[in-house]
Amino acid sequence: MTTTVGEHGIELEIGGMTCASCAARVEKKLNRMDGVTATVNYATEKAKVTYEDGAGIEVADLIATVEKTGYTAAVPEPPAPAPPPPDPDAGPVPAPAPEAGADPLASLRQRLTVSVLLAVPVILMAMVPALQFTNWQWLSLTLAAPVVAYGAWPFHKAAWTNLRHGTATMDTLVSMGTLAALGWSLWALFFGHAGMPGMTHPFTLTIERGDGGSNIYLEAAAGVTAFILAGRYFEARSKRRAGAALKALLELGAKDVAVLRDGREVRVPVGELAVGDRFVVRPGEKIATDGTVVDGSSAVDASMLTGESVPVEVSPGAPVTGATVNAGGRIVVEAARIGADTQLARMARLVEDAQNGKAAAQRLADRISAVFVPVVIALALGTLGYWLATGAGAVAAFTAAVAVLIIACPCALGLATPTALMVGTGRGAQLGILIKGPEVLETTRRVDTVVLDKTGTVTTGAMTLTGVHLAEGVAEAEALRLAGALEHSSEHPIARAIAAAAAERTGELPAPEDFANVPGLGVQGVVDGHAVLVGRTSLLAEWAVELPATLADAKTAAEEAGHTAVAVAWDGEARAVLVVADAVKPTSAEAVRRLRALGLTPVLLTGDNAAVARSVAAEVGIDAEQVIADVLPEDKVAVVQRLQKEGRSVAMVGDGVNDAAALAQADLGLAMGTGTDAAIEAGDLTLVRGDLRAAADAIRLARRTLGTIKANLFWAFGYNVAALPLAAAGLLNPMIAGAAMAFSSVFVVANSLRLRRFAPLG
């Protein structure tokens, strides 16, 4: 039974690609299929294929198309289920046998080792006349032939496949160059004068007229093979290191879990966990999946997901995320999401999608790579013909032509974007910053305005006690204790904020008597023998209680700042005014400073009244003229559109469902990972932790990654533009050309790996 491609397309693993031209070929063939859109990534060796509705495309058709192109394709295997926990009564468990082919670099490493050991003596004999003993050239042939036959076999095999399909890649260039060098040398040794005893030839980088029958190029054939194999090996190793962050992310989760079944703990593989199951997490254990704490309290270390080093306190009702570590006491968690629905799985999916994408600059590089090889072959033939026609001699002509073939390989072009993306997005995931795709990088460079949603982004999103004003002779602890005891019996958000602060500052609260909730006014009751009133001044007025002047002034000042003032009276006298507000996050002011330092103009957007908005803006350092208040949820999109019409490039930071449309409308959407799924799906960047400073870090990382891509492309393009004329002019020996070509690829990968050192500002 064939499998039809799903609504969102499919991902295929492509085998046999050795350069950017290979990826361009596969991509071109897939895109020629009716209704198919494909992106092939050389670095990740994957093809992301989507199709139009009703196209009737099947996986088998896609795989057949790739195979007709000369490569292999397969649907990635699902991750293997975790092994069942060991049975303590079953005795020692044997170690698992190592998987066959577990090290994909083993074959390449073996070819490289053999080639280097055989090529080094050949190169030394060719470059150092003192080592050219009698008949040294025959020893060179004995050593060089296995290098060209065995070491360069992958290049010859790929070149033959390309020839059968009427195309050419960088492997074609390498194969042609090394075989031409070996073939010329064999002719010179057996039919020319190079095989005569006592033959010597000096090592030179310049054009020389001479008899081609007296010269051999075994050092070029062996040296180029060894250099390019070395470049491929270090490139492959670096690509594996670059993708290590995603691999580590996927391996973060727990392998087994202690599920409560009929009151007993049963240890099962995490794959058997179901939504609604309750499981036990002991100190030091990983939380198996996303869920809610139903029993116990603890501190959870979420640093591996959020980058935040401070553990988060959790208690019954608090949400927890899978793969985080229980750093405190024993807790019982009820599973809410499992498998692909968990935050960890979604993070991994976002990171992998970003790594499989291509920036606009890389698409240009791919198009150039696709036509580059035929052009280079034509240039090599032209170079050969030119030097022969001008009488420079067959040796000079052949040297220049082979150098052109070898140095032209634009592998660096194919690696410039993918490696930087792999490292940048992987490093971002480690820091709790998820970059959805390469186009996001282009946008971060242009953004000049950042719109900040107030509630939940700049502020905590929860009411908090921010101030306590007392009448003369009243102790703060007493006022909080009496007010908190009454408010503890109320479900109002303001009441909960006062009760929570009172419990935190004074300890356990007494139980009130004769408690009564007065709708719209407040609460009243008896606490420790005191008749207590907590609420609006109109509630106090009903009991003929007035605020003294000092408390009245404090109340007026709080309300002018947009805060809520709650009066507290007992035993017939007003004793305190408690100020409650949606508190500004302690890091928001620093975050605004960092956003300004990146050249962005911060704008505060809120549905709250202007007084509240101005107060928050002043606290975090946003100019009053950049405050937009009293905005209905559905009007947030209109605000973003208005700023865009003014010529601004807008970034939007939000966390709520009502921010999702504005996040999608903005040029760059940054979703707080502590917010809703709708907001996270709509954003271009997701900030896993709820710290606004991560927004500045995300933009810095995105810009740094884009800068690395541009530096890589500049190096790769500049290298080929500068080197090809030198090679055509006969100023480069083929062996030096091969070394330089291999170095360019290694340089690009090494430059990308520098992104691993990116760190948030302290």
Secondary structure, DSSP 8 states (H G I E B T S, - for coil): ---B--TT-EEEEEES--SHHHHHHHHHHHHTSTTEEEEEETTTTEEEEEE-TT---BHHHHHHHHHHTT-EEE-------------TTS---------TT--TTHHHHHHHHHHHHHHHHHHHHHH-GGG--TTHHHHHHHHHHHIIIIITHHHHHHHHHHHHTT---HHHHHHHHHHHHHHHHHHHHHTSSTTSTT------SS-----GGG---HHHHHHHHHHHHHHHHHHHHHHHHHTHHHHHHHT-S-SEEEEEETTEEEEEEGGG--TT-EEEE-TT-B--SEEEEEE--EEEE-HHHH---S-EEE-TT-EE-TT-EE-SS-EEEEEEE-GGGSHHHHHHHHHHHHHH---HHHHHHHHHHHHHHHHHHHHHHHHHHHHHHTT--HHHHHHHHHHHHHHT--HHHHHHHHHHHHHHHHHHHHTTEEE--HHHHHHHHH--EEEEEIIIIIEEEEEEEEEEEE-TT--HHHHHHHHHHHHTT---HHHHHHHHHHHHHH-S----EEEEEETTTEEEEEETTEEEEEE-HHHHHHTT----HHHHHHHHHHHHTT-EEEEEEETTEEEEEEEEEEEE-TTHHHHHHHHHHTT-EEEEE-SS-HHHHHHHHHHHT--GGGEE-S--GGGHHHHHHHHHHTT--EEEEE-SGGGHHHHHHSSEEEEETTS-HHHHHH-SEEESSS-THHHHHHHHHHHHHHHHHHHHHHHHHHHHHHHHHHHHTT-S-HHHHHHHHHHHHHHHHHHHHGGGG-----
